Amino acid sequence: MERETRVSVFESEKPSEIQLIKSKLDAQNISSFLNDKYMSFTTTPTANTIKLMVNLQDEEKAFRIIDAFLKETDLDLPAHSQN
């Protein structure tokens, strides 16, 4: 069985932001997964970031959906970067 490669398309410390973006991806039939881990040692020990992951083949479509949503919303979400 081939292992799927997942990539991060959005990160936030606020679960509500993650759920909002996740729902946008779900509406476009993009499976997404949560990676809820403590941030690296370079940040505060209590800071907890959540990464929204998608399968590699859905990465480009996911970024287009997220970018379009961020442009049309008034939410004060931090800019994310694409690799």
Number of C-alpha atoms within 10 A of each C-alpha: 3 4 5 10 10 16 17 18 23 22 22 17 15 12 13 10 17 17 13 12 21 22 14 15 20 13 10 11 10 18 14 22 15 16 13 15 11 15 15 11 8 6 10 10 10 8 12 16 17 20 21 21 22 24 17 14 13 18 17 12 13 26 17 11 14 17 13 11 15 17 9 8 9 8 10 8 12 9 10 14 8 10 4
